[in-house]
Amino acid sequence: MKMRYKLPRKYTPVVFAFYMSAVMALLMCMVIVAINTGVDGHYFIRVIKAYALAMPSAFVFLQLVRPLVVRLVNATVAS
């Protein structure tokens, strides 16, 4: 029987922010690098360099703006 480690449910917002920032930062880096410098043999190296800066920044900013976004959603969507 294989044991799988999972984080406690209380960390759901942090885990969500981590995955969301990881995916969105990568997609945005790919698009921005392609637009600014083109797609050539060094494209993925430039994307990884941009991603190394963007991902931690995105994670921190997601944590900071989460309360504001939750309030905006609650004000916009019927309960």
WOKA-V497010 format. One record per residue. N is the residue number from 1. OMEGA is omega in whole degrees, -180 to 180 (none if undefined). D_LAST is the distance of its C-alpha to the last C-alpha in Angstrom with 1 decimal. Layout:
((N,OMEGA,D_LAST) (N,OMEGA,D_LAST))
This chain:
((1,-177,42.4) (2,178,40.6) (3,176,38.4) (4,178,35.4) (5,175,34.2) (6,178,30.4) (7,176,28.7) (8,-177,26.8) (9,-178,23.0) (10,179,22.7) (11,-178,24.0) (12,-180,21.3) (13,-180,20.1) (14,179,23.8) (15,177,24.7) (16,180,21.9) (17,179,23.1) (18,-179,26.7) (19,-180,26.3) (20,179,24.2) (21,179,26.8) (22,-178,29.6) (23,-177,28.7) (24,178,27.7) (25,179,30.7) (26,180,33.0) (27,-180,31.8) (28,177,32.0) (29,180,35.4) (30,-179,36.7) (31,-176,35.8) (32,178,37.0) (33,179,40.2) (34,-179,41.0) (35,-174,40.6) (36,-173,42.5) (37,180,45.3) (38,180,45.3) (39,178,45.4) (40,-177,48.7) (41,-179,50.2) (42,-176,48.7) (43,-175,45.1) (44,175,43.6) (45,178,45.4) (46,178,44.0) (47,-179,40.5) (48,178,40.9) (49,178,42.3) (50,-179,39.4) (51,-180,36.9) (52,176,38.6) (53,-173,37.6) (54,-174,34.2) (55,178,32.6) (56,178,33.0) (57,179,32.0) (58,-180,28.8) (59,-180,27.9) (60,-179,28.6) (61,176,26.7) (62,178,23.6) (63,-178,23.8) (64,-176,24.2) (65,-178,21.5) (66,-180,18.7) (67,178,17.4) (68,-180,17.4) (69,178,15.6) (70,178,12.8) (71,179,12.5) (72,178,12.8) (73,179,10.1) (74,179,7.6) (75,-174,9.4) (76,-173,9.4) (77,178,6.4) (78,180,3.8) (79,none,0.0))
